[in-house]
Amino acid sequence: MSDNDGAAPAATQAASIASPINLILFSLLILLVYFRLRPSPPSTLPKGPSPIVFRIFTPPTLKPYNGEKDMPVYLAVRGKVFDVTPGKNFYGPGGPYENFAGRDASRGLACGSFDEDMLTKDLHGPLDDLSGLGQDEMQAMQDWEDRFTDKYLVVGKLVPVSEAPKE
């Protein structure tokens, strides 16, 4: 045997490794590794709602928060102002409790009445002192307040116009 006979199989073996199909497969492997290991773009979180700042409301400043004109829906129970916007179907325009939107709903909730006469007429006068309510009505109002506290955010405090802080 000559030295050339041993060299021929090595050349064909080298040629078979560098064949076009092997180069394509190797390129695909490199491409797969690149796509698997490349850094991904940073994920962006959806923008949350703007923060709600606890503030002091008077009946006239609470009135616009009735769900109309893309405003949130707020209502007050015993001086606490709740953001009931998630329940807009109930408390907003067209809902069964819409009379309470933007108002002090304490007496109406306590009496189980949605009538307009349950609301304070004079927005610049004193707040409803809830006089004349019996033990059952006070308990009903407390139950409503507890329900609102569990379900909705307290966004402020309702005070009479005479006690509003001067800006």
MDTraj code that builds the backbone (N, CA, C; nanometers):
import mdtraj as md
import numpy as np

residues = "MET SER ASP ASN ASP GLY ALA ALA PRO ALA ALA THR GLN ALA ALA SER ILE ALA SER PRO ILE ASN LEU ILE LEU PHE SER LEU LEU ILE LEU LEU VAL TYR PHE ARG LEU ARG PRO SER PRO PRO SER THR LEU PRO LYS GLY PRO SER PRO ILE VAL PHE ARG ILE PHE THR PRO PRO THR LEU LYS PRO TYR ASN GLY GLU LYS ASP MET PRO VAL TYR LEU ALA VAL ARG GLY LYS VAL PHE ASP VAL THR PRO GLY LYS ASN PHE TYR GLY PRO GLY GLY PRO TYR GLU ASN PHE ALA GLY ARG ASP ALA SER ARG GLY LEU ALA CYS GLY SER PHE ASP GLU ASP MET LEU THR LYS ASP LEU HIS GLY PRO LEU ASP ASP LEU SER GLY LEU GLY GLN ASP GLU MET GLN ALA MET GLN ASP TRP GLU ASP ARG PHE THR ASP LYS TYR LEU VAL VAL GLY LYS LEU VAL PRO VAL SER GLU ALA PRO LYS GLU".split()
xyz = np.array([
    [0.0814, -0.1174, 0.0000],
    [0.0000, 0.0000, 0.0000],
    [0.0855, 0.1233, 0.0000],
    [0.0412, 0.2189, -0.0707],
    [0.1191, 0.3416, -0.0777],
    [0.0635, 0.4447, 0.0191],
    [0.1380, 0.5494, 0.0367],
    [0.0940, 0.6558, 0.1289],
    [-0.0303, 0.7281, 0.0767],
    [-0.0471, 0.7280, -0.0545],
    [-0.1626, 0.7974, -0.1134],
    [-0.2935, 0.7267, -0.0820],
    [-0.2866, 0.5941, -0.0672],
    [-0.4101, 0.5216, -0.0403],
    [-0.4688, 0.5627, 0.0954],
    [-0.3889, 0.5898, 0.1910],
    [-0.4375, 0.6297, 0.3230],
    [-0.4914, 0.7713, 0.3233],
    [-0.4461, 0.8594, 0.2341],
    [-0.4882, 0.9990, 0.2308],
    [-0.6240, 1.0157, 0.1651],
    [-0.6596, 0.9290, 0.0764],
    [-0.7855, 0.9428, 0.0029],
    [-0.9060, 0.9332, 0.0947],
    [-0.9128, 0.8354, 0.1853],
    [-1.0315, 0.8322, 0.2712],
    [-1.0421, 0.9553, 0.3605],
    [-0.9331, 1.0129, 0.4066],
    [-0.9392, 1.1327, 0.4911],
    [-0.9937, 1.2508, 0.4124],
    [-0.9606, 1.2664, 0.2879],
    [-1.0085, 1.3770, 0.2040],
    [-1.1572, 1.3629, 0.1787],
    [-1.2027, 1.2421, 0.1512],
    [-1.3465, 1.2250, 0.1295],
    [-1.4234, 1.2444, 0.2577],
    [-1.3600, 1.2065, 0.3682],
    [-1.4271, 1.2274, 0.4975],
    [-1.4385, 1.3775, 0.5263],
    [-1.3377, 1.4565, 0.4983],
    [-1.3409, 1.6013, 0.5178],
    [-1.4420, 1.6642, 0.4231],
    [-1.4510, 1.6140, 0.3050],
    [-1.5457, 1.6676, 0.2081],
    [-1.6892, 1.6383, 0.2521],
    [-1.7115, 1.5254, 0.3147],
    [-1.8482, 1.4922, 0.3558],
    [-1.8944, 1.5781, 0.4741],
    [-1.8033, 1.6215, 0.5611],
    [-1.8394, 1.7100, 0.6732],
    [-1.8760, 1.8482, 0.6204],
    [-1.8066, 1.8964, 0.5206],
    [-1.8288, 2.0298, 0.4662],
    [-1.9276, 2.0270, 0.3509],
    [-2.0142, 1.9303, 0.3443],
    [-2.1124, 1.9235, 0.2358],
    [-2.2144, 2.0353, 0.2527],
    [-2.2796, 2.0762, 0.1476],
    [-2.3758, 2.1871, 0.1550],
    [-2.4892, 2.1613, 0.2551],
    [-2.5385, 2.0418, 0.2624],
    [-2.6482, 2.0144, 0.3570],
    [-2.6016, 2.0291, 0.5008],
    [-2.4799, 1.9858, 0.5303],
    [-2.4265, 2.0014, 0.6660],
    [-2.4042, 2.1480, 0.6999],
    [-2.3591, 2.2273, 0.6044],
    [-2.3413, 2.3709, 0.6284],
    [-2.4753, 2.4388, 0.6552],
    [-2.5781, 2.3998, 0.5812],
    [-2.7129, 2.4571, 0.6033],
    [-2.7632, 2.4191, 0.7419],
    [-2.7497, 2.2915, 0.7798],
    [-2.7940, 2.2463, 0.9114],
    [-2.7175, 2.3161, 1.0237],
    [-2.5868, 2.3329, 1.0040],
    [-2.5056, 2.4018, 1.1050],
    [-2.5489, 2.5480, 1.1178],
    [-2.5767, 2.6130, 1.0054],
    [-2.6228, 2.7523, 1.0075],
    [-2.7565, 2.7630, 1.0811],
    [-2.8471, 2.6683, 1.0548],
    [-2.9751, 2.6692, 1.1242],
    [-2.9580, 2.6485, 1.2751],
    [-2.8646, 2.5615, 1.3124],
    [-2.8373, 2.5387, 1.4537],
    [-2.7863, 2.6665, 1.5203],
    [-2.6941, 2.7352, 1.4547],
    [-2.6407, 2.8614, 1.5077],
    [-2.7526, 2.9646, 1.5198],
    [-2.8390, 2.9724, 1.4189],
    [-2.9501, 3.0664, 1.4198],
    [-3.0477, 3.0347, 1.5347],
    [-3.0781, 2.9087, 1.5548],
    [-3.1651, 2.8678, 1.6649],
    [-3.1057, 2.9043, 1.8004],
    [-2.9794, 2.8789, 1.8181],
    [-2.9114, 2.9130, 1.9433],
    [-2.9151, 3.0643, 1.9652],
    [-2.8939, 3.1410, 1.8599],
    [-2.8970, 3.2874, 1.8713],
    [-3.0350, 3.3353, 1.9165],
    [-3.1411, 3.2882, 1.8480],
    [-3.2755, 3.3323, 1.8849],
    [-3.3159, 3.2866, 2.0245],
    [-3.2649, 3.1749, 2.0674],
    [-3.2978, 3.1232, 2.2003],
    [-3.2260, 3.2013, 2.3110],
    [-3.1041, 3.2449, 2.2847],
    [-3.0223, 3.3094, 2.3872],
    [-3.0173, 3.4613, 2.3785],
    [-3.0704, 3.5196, 2.2723],
    [-3.0621, 3.6657, 2.2593],
    [-3.1455, 3.7325, 2.3681],
    [-3.1050, 3.8505, 2.4113],
    [-3.1822, 3.9203, 2.5156],
    [-3.3171, 3.9653, 2.4581],
    [-3.4211, 3.9464, 2.5348],
    [-3.5539, 3.9888, 2.4898],
    [-3.5730, 4.1356, 2.5260],
    [-3.6560, 4.2042, 2.4505],
    [-3.6814, 4.3448, 2.4838],
    [-3.7531, 4.3520, 2.6190],
    [-3.7305, 4.4572, 2.6933],
    [-3.7939, 4.4672, 2.8249],
    [-3.9460, 4.4691, 2.8097],
    [-4.0121, 4.3952, 2.8949],
    [-4.1583, 4.3925, 2.8894],
    [-4.2123, 4.5184, 2.9566],
    [-4.3166, 4.5734, 2.8986],
    [-4.3770, 4.6933, 2.9553],
    [-4.5082, 4.6533, 3.0211],
    [-4.5277, 4.7028, 3.1396],
    [-4.6503, 4.6750, 3.2132],
    [-4.7579, 4.7730, 3.1698],
    [-4.8829, 4.7309, 3.1726],
    [-4.9883, 4.8250, 3.1371],
    [-4.9949, 4.9382, 3.2390],
    [-5.0292, 5.0553, 3.1906],
    [-5.0360, 5.1713, 3.2786],
    [-5.1571, 5.1594, 3.3694],
    [-5.1344, 5.1713, 3.4976],
    [-5.2413, 5.1597, 3.5956],
    [-5.3197, 5.2898, 3.6059],
    [-5.4257, 5.2875, 3.6828],
    [-5.5032, 5.4097, 3.7007],
    [-5.4224, 5.5131, 3.7789],
    [-5.4558, 5.6371, 3.7561],
    [-5.3841, 5.7423, 3.8274],
    [-5.4169, 5.7328, 3.9762],
    [-5.3220, 5.7682, 4.0606],
    [-5.3463, 5.7554, 4.2050],
    [-5.4556, 5.8507, 4.2509],
    [-5.5295, 5.8056, 4.3492],
    [-5.6369, 5.8864, 4.4060],
    [-5.5867, 5.9425, 4.5384],
    [-5.5959, 6.0722, 4.5518],
    [-5.5478, 6.1399, 4.6711],
    [-5.6662, 6.1639, 4.7653],
    [-5.6470, 6.1288, 4.8902],
    [-5.7497, 6.1534, 4.9915],
    [-5.7685, 6.3035, 5.0034],
    [-5.8943, 6.3466, 4.9954],
    [-5.9186, 6.4905, 5.0043],
    [-6.0471, 6.5205, 5.0783],
    [-6.0643, 6.6459, 5.1094],
    [-6.1835, 6.6936, 5.1800],
    [-6.2853, 6.7382, 5.0747],
    [-6.4072, 6.6871, 5.0866],
    [-6.5165, 6.7252, 4.9969],
    [-6.6222, 6.8001, 5.0756],
    [-6.6885, 6.8906, 5.0071],
    [-6.8105, 6.9521, 5.0578],
    [-6.9220, 6.9034, 4.9662],
    [-7.0473, 6.9154, 5.0059],
    [-7.1540, 6.8696, 4.9158],
    [-7.1459, 6.9292, 4.7744],
    [-7.1170, 7.0601, 4.7580],
    [-7.1062, 7.1115, 4.6213],
    [-6.9850, 7.0556, 4.5435],
    [-6.8737, 7.0271, 4.6121],
    [-6.7572, 6.9736, 4.5406],
    [-6.7728, 6.8239, 4.5123],
    [-6.8599, 6.7567, 4.5865],
    [-6.8859, 6.6147, 4.5627],
    [-6.9860, 6.5940, 4.4487],
    [-7.0739, 6.6877, 4.4286],
    [-7.1837, 6.6759, 4.3308],
    [-7.1373, 6.6382, 4.1897],
    [-7.0278, 6.6927, 4.1352],
    [-6.9884, 6.6571, 3.9983],
    [-6.9431, 6.5113, 3.9816],
    [-6.9131, 6.4434, 4.0901],
    [-6.8652, 6.3043, 4.0823],
    [-6.9845, 6.2083, 4.0777],
    [-7.0633, 6.2240, 3.9708],
    [-7.1850, 6.1439, 3.9574],
    [-7.1805, 6.0498, 3.8372],
    [-7.0647, 6.0364, 3.7745],
    [-7.0504, 5.9439, 3.6621],
    [-7.0807, 6.0038, 3.5267],
    [-7.1268, 6.1269, 3.5222],
    [-7.1541, 6.1912, 3.3938],
    [-7.0277, 6.2598, 3.3433],
    [-7.0193, 6.2762, 3.2137],
    [-6.9049, 6.3421, 3.1483],
    [-6.7726, 6.2747, 3.1853],
    [-6.7715, 6.1417, 3.1871],
    [-6.6522, 6.0610, 3.2162],
    [-6.5916, 6.0884, 3.3541],
    [-6.6719, 6.1347, 3.4459],
    [-6.6255, 6.1563, 3.5835],
    [-6.6423, 6.0268, 3.6611],
    [-6.5577, 6.0044, 3.7638],
    [-6.5794, 5.8874, 3.8493],
    [-6.7077, 5.9040, 3.9307],
    [-6.7512, 5.7956, 3.9919],
    [-6.8734, 5.7989, 4.0733],
    [-6.8320, 5.7885, 4.2200],
    [-6.8626, 5.8935, 4.2964],
    [-6.8354, 5.8961, 4.4395],
    [-6.9688, 5.9099, 4.5122],
    [-6.9759, 5.8535, 4.6316],
    [-7.0885, 5.8805, 4.7200],
    [-7.0368, 5.8771, 4.8629],
    [-7.1102, 5.9435, 4.9510],
    [-7.0670, 5.9537, 5.0909],
    [-7.1632, 5.8787, 5.1810],
    [-7.1065, 5.8139, 5.2817],
    [-7.1842, 5.7480, 5.3867],
    [-7.1195, 5.7875, 5.5192],
    [-7.1964, 5.8552, 5.6040],
    [-7.1491, 5.9011, 5.7354],
    [-7.0149, 5.9736, 5.7287],
    [-7.0018, 6.0603, 5.6316],
    [-6.8822, 6.1431, 5.6209],
    [-6.7668, 6.0816, 5.5432],
    [-6.7733, 5.9536, 5.5103],
    [-6.6682, 5.8913, 5.4286],
    [-6.7104, 5.8953, 5.2826],
    [-6.6197, 5.9393, 5.1964],
    [-6.6480, 5.9446, 5.0528],
    [-6.5842, 5.8225, 4.9874],
    [-6.6664, 5.7435, 4.9192],
    [-6.6217, 5.6206, 4.8546],
    [-6.6194, 5.6375, 4.7033],
    [-6.5176, 5.5797, 4.6396],
    [-6.5127, 5.5742, 4.4931],
    [-6.5844, 5.4464, 4.4515],
    [-6.7083, 5.4598, 4.4062],
    [-6.7889, 5.3442, 4.3667],
    [-6.7913, 5.3278, 4.2155],
    [-6.6928, 5.3852, 4.1475],
    [-6.6858, 5.3756, 4.0017],
    [-6.6873, 5.2311, 3.9520],
    [-6.6198, 5.1353, 4.0202],
    [-6.6307, 4.9971, 3.9723],
    [-6.7752, 4.9457, 3.9697],
    [-6.8620, 5.0027, 4.0488],
    [-7.0034, 4.9653, 4.0490],
    [-7.0881, 5.0673, 3.9750],
    [-7.0329, 5.1266, 3.8702],
    [-7.0999, 5.2337, 3.7953],
    [-7.2366, 5.1898, 3.7425],
    [-7.2519, 5.0608, 3.7125],
    [-7.3816, 5.0125, 3.6639],
    [-7.4910, 5.0296, 3.7687],
    [-7.4539, 5.0287, 3.8964],
    [-7.5509, 5.0459, 4.0038],
    [-7.5624, 5.1914, 4.0487],
    [-7.4471, 5.2600, 4.0601],
    [-7.4449, 5.3925, 4.1216],
    [-7.4351, 5.5055, 4.0207],
    [-7.4023, 5.4741, 3.8973],
    [-7.3878, 5.5761, 3.7947],
    [-7.5186, 5.6059, 3.7237],
    [-7.5120, 5.6890, 3.6196],
    [-7.6328, 5.7261, 3.5445],
    [-7.7068, 5.6025, 3.4923],
    [-7.8369, 5.5992, 3.5168],
    [-7.9192, 5.4880, 3.4716],
    [-7.9270, 5.3718, 3.5680],
    [-7.8463, 5.3739, 3.6735],
    [-7.8464, 5.2649, 3.7712],
    [-7.9528, 5.2860, 3.8774],
    [-7.9862, 5.1816, 3.9517],
    [-8.0913, 5.1952, 4.0532],
    [-8.0551, 5.2900, 4.1679],
    [-7.9275, 5.3105, 4.1939],
    [-7.8850, 5.3990, 4.3030],
    [-7.8296, 5.5316, 4.2507],
    [-7.8666, 5.5698, 4.1296],
    [-7.8069, 5.6882, 4.0672],
    [-7.8324, 5.8171, 4.1453],
    [-7.9418, 5.8239, 4.2236],
    [-7.9688, 5.9448, 4.3027],
    [-7.8603, 5.9704, 4.4058],
    [-7.7893, 5.8655, 4.4479],
    [-7.6873, 5.8784, 4.5508],
    [-7.5522, 5.9229, 4.4943],
    [-7.5343, 5.9152, 4.3633],
    [-7.4047, 5.9497, 4.3022],
    [-7.3747, 6.0973, 4.3233],
    [-7.2560, 6.1252, 4.3770],
    [-7.2144, 6.2629, 4.4016],
    [-7.2842, 6.3256, 4.5211],
    [-7.3440, 6.2447, 4.6061],
    [-7.4212, 6.2971, 4.7187],
    [-7.3911, 6.2193, 4.8461],
    [-7.4440, 6.2695, 4.9593],
    [-7.4398, 6.1971, 5.0861],
    [-7.5580, 6.1002, 5.0853],
    [-7.5291, 5.9722, 5.0783],
    [-7.6328, 5.8692, 5.0660],
    [-7.6722, 5.8083, 5.2000],
    [-7.6249, 5.8620, 5.3097],
    [-7.6446, 5.8003, 5.4413],
    [-7.7908, 5.7735, 5.4738],
    [-7.8743, 5.8760, 5.4682],
    [-8.0151, 5.8608, 5.5085],
    [-8.0891, 5.7673, 5.4122],
    [-8.0668, 5.7807, 5.2835],
    [-8.1346, 5.6960, 5.1867],
    [-8.0988, 5.5493, 5.2029],
    [-7.9708, 5.5219, 5.2264],
    [-7.9288, 5.3828, 5.2475],
    [-7.9841, 5.3284, 5.3789],
    [-7.9851, 5.4122, 5.4820],
    [-8.0361, 5.3693, 5.6120],
    [-8.1848, 5.3350, 5.6045],
    [-8.2596, 5.4148, 5.5290],
    [-8.4047, 5.3946, 5.5189],
    [-8.4428, 5.2989, 5.4059],
    [-8.3463, 5.2602, 5.3246],
    [-8.3771, 5.1725, 5.2122],
    [-8.4611, 5.2415, 5.1072],
    [-8.4433, 5.3716, 5.0927],
    [-8.5225, 5.4499, 4.9981],
    [-8.4311, 5.5184, 4.8976],
    [-8.4715, 5.5151, 4.7713],
    [-8.3942, 5.5796, 4.6656],
    [-8.4570, 5.7129, 4.6259],
    [-8.5538, 5.7581, 4.7032],
    [-8.6249, 5.8810, 4.6692],
    [-8.5343, 6.0023, 4.6822],
    [-8.5639, 6.1012, 4.5997],
    [-8.4883, 6.2270, 4.5993],
    [-8.5022, 6.3001, 4.7333],
    [-8.6148, 6.2823, 4.8012],
    [-8.6353, 6.3547, 4.9276],
    [-8.5493, 6.3006, 5.0418],
    [-8.4790, 6.1911, 5.0196],
    [-8.3860, 6.1387, 5.1203],
    [-8.2518, 6.2115, 5.1164],
    [-8.2318, 6.2926, 5.0146],
    [-8.1048, 6.3639, 4.9979],
    [-8.1155, 6.5042, 5.0557],
    [-8.0038, 6.5563, 5.1021],
    [-7.9988, 6.6918, 5.1563],
    [-8.0241, 6.7910, 5.0433],
    [-8.1211, 6.8784, 5.0656],
    [-8.1581, 6.9756, 4.9611],
    [-8.0577, 7.0903, 4.9525],
    [-8.0224, 7.1461, 5.0678],
    [-7.9338, 7.2623, 5.0714],
    [-7.7880, 7.2152, 5.0764],
    [-7.7216, 7.2214, 4.9629],
    [-7.5830, 7.1740, 4.9551],
    [-7.4864, 7.2636, 5.0324],
    [-7.5265, 7.3871, 5.0596],
    [-7.4385, 7.4799, 5.1320],
    [-7.4702, 7.4837, 5.2818],
    [-7.5713, 7.4084, 5.3237],
    [-7.6103, 7.4051, 5.4648],
    [-7.5358, 7.2960, 5.5396],
    [-7.5813, 7.2659, 5.6594],
    [-7.5156, 7.1611, 5.7394],
    [-7.5415, 7.0229, 5.6788],
    [-7.4548, 6.9293, 5.7126],
    [-7.4746, 6.7914, 5.6689],
    [-7.5901, 6.7299, 5.7471],
    [-7.6471, 6.6252, 5.6932],
    [-7.7562, 6.5538, 5.7605],
    [-7.7011, 6.4933, 5.8899],
    [-7.7633, 6.5289, 6.0026],
    [-7.7166, 6.4754, 6.1310],
    [-7.7802, 6.3394, 6.1618],
    [-7.8622, 6.2895, 6.0686],
    [-7.9252, 6.1576, 6.0772],
    [-8.0194, 6.1457, 6.1964],
    [-8.0688, 6.2602, 6.2439],
    [-8.1647, 6.2567, 6.3540],
    [-8.2953, 6.1962, 6.3031],
    [-8.3622, 6.1283, 6.3916],
    [-8.4886, 6.0654, 6.3555],
    [-8.4736, 5.9233, 6.3049],
    [-8.3498, 5.8755, 6.2907],
    [-8.3301, 5.7371, 6.2473],
    [-8.3340, 5.6452, 6.3686],
    [-8.4012, 5.5332, 6.3541],
    [-8.4092, 5.4364, 6.4616],
    [-8.2893, 5.3427, 6.4622],
    [-8.2888, 5.2528, 6.5588],
    [-8.1783, 5.1573, 6.5731],
    [-8.1638, 5.0699, 6.4488],
    [-8.2766, 5.0242, 6.3925],
    [-8.2714, 4.9386, 6.2732],
    [-8.2119, 5.0125, 6.1538],
    [-8.2515, 5.1385, 6.1384],
    [-8.1975, 5.2172, 6.0263],
    [-8.0488, 5.2454, 6.0451],
    [-8.0087, 5.2734, 6.1677],
    [-7.8658, 5.2965, 6.1943],
    [-7.7856, 5.1695, 6.1658],
    [-7.8416, 5.0538, 6.2006],
    [-7.7740, 4.9272, 6.1724],
    [-7.7668, 4.9020, 6.0217],
    [-7.8736, 4.9331, 5.9509],
    [-7.8736, 4.9167, 5.8046],
    [-7.7669, 5.0057, 5.7415],
    [-7.7559, 5.1298, 5.7905],
    [-7.6541, 5.2207, 5.7371],
    [-7.5138, 5.1691, 5.7700],
    [-7.4946, 5.1157, 5.8897],
    [-7.3647, 5.0597, 5.9271],
    [-7.3294, 4.9415, 5.8364],
    [-7.4281, 4.8591, 5.8044],
    [-7.4050, 4.7459, 5.7142],
    [-7.3627, 4.7945, 5.5751],
    [-7.4301, 4.8995, 5.5260],
    [-7.3916, 4.9560, 5.3960],
    [-7.2492, 5.0122, 5.4024],
    [-7.2186, 5.0841, 5.5096],
    [-7.0843, 5.1419, 5.5241],
    [-6.9785, 5.0315, 5.5271],
    [-7.0052, 4.9235, 5.5999],
    [-6.9109, 4.8112, 5.6042],
    [-6.8928, 4.7496, 5.4654],
    [-7.0030, 4.7351, 5.3927],
    [-6.9963, 4.6788, 5.2576],
    [-6.9118, 4.7681, 5.1664],
    [-6.9345, 4.8978, 5.1743],
    [-6.8559, 4.9910, 5.0921],
    [-6.7089, 4.9883, 5.1320],
    [-6.6821, 4.9822, 5.2617],
    [-6.5440, 4.9797, 5.3100],
    [-6.4704, 4.8563, 5.2587],
    [-6.5397, 4.7427, 5.2564],
    [-6.4782, 4.6189, 5.2074],
    [-6.4565, 4.6198, 5.0569],
    [-6.5447, 4.6871, 4.9846],
    [-6.5459, 4.6744, 4.8384],
    [-6.4834, 4.7921, 4.7637],
    [-6.4893, 4.9111, 4.8198],
    [-6.4472, 5.0319, 4.7483],
    [-6.3433, 5.1111, 4.8272],
    [-6.2728, 5.1983, 4.7559],
    [-6.1720, 5.2846, 4.8177],
    [-6.2371, 5.4056, 4.8828],
    [-6.1863, 5.4413, 4.9986],
    [-6.2266, 5.5677, 5.0620],
    [-6.1353, 5.6741, 5.0030],
    [-6.1956, 5.7734, 4.9372],
    [-6.1156, 5.8751, 4.8692],
    [-6.1211, 6.0107, 4.9379],
    [-6.2010, 6.0210, 5.0417],
    [-6.2070, 6.1504, 5.1084],
    [-6.3043, 6.1522, 5.2233],
    [-6.3240, 6.2742, 5.2723],
    [-6.4112, 6.2991, 5.3862],
    [-6.5079, 6.4098, 5.3460],
    [-6.6344, 6.3925, 5.3819],
    [-6.7357, 6.4932, 5.3514],
    [-6.7538, 6.5833, 5.4727],
    [-6.7407, 6.7143, 5.4505],
    [-6.7595, 6.8135, 5.5570],
    [-6.8542, 6.9214, 5.5050],
    [-6.9214, 6.9916, 5.5956],
    [-7.0067, 7.1027, 5.5489],
    [-6.9228, 7.2150, 5.4885],
    [-6.9852, 7.2947, 5.4064],
    [-6.9151, 7.4059, 5.3419],
    [-6.8507, 7.4969, 5.4451],
    [-6.9181, 7.5148, 5.5586],
    [-6.8662, 7.6056, 5.6625],
    [-6.7359, 7.5531, 5.7247],
    [-6.7098, 7.4218, 5.7164],
    [-6.5889, 7.3662, 5.7748],
    [-6.4812, 7.3331, 5.6698],
    [-6.5065, 7.3661, 5.5464],
    [-6.4102, 7.3348, 5.4400],
    [-6.2833, 7.4169, 5.4582],
    [-6.1673, 7.3554, 5.4366],
    [-6.0432, 7.4301, 5.4490],
    [-6.0335, 7.5372, 5.3383],
    [-5.9813, 7.6493, 5.3758],
    [-5.9640, 7.7581, 5.2777],
    [-5.8422, 7.7276, 5.1929],
    [-5.8570, 7.7471, 5.0634],
    [-5.7443, 7.7155, 4.9725],
    [-5.6574, 7.8351, 4.9466],
])
top = md.Topology()
chain = top.add_chain()
for i, resn in enumerate(residues, 1):
    res = top.add_residue(resn, chain, resSeq=i)
    for name in ("N", "CA", "C"):
        top.add_atom(name, md.element.get_by_symbol(name[0]), res)
traj = md.Trajectory(xyz[None], top)
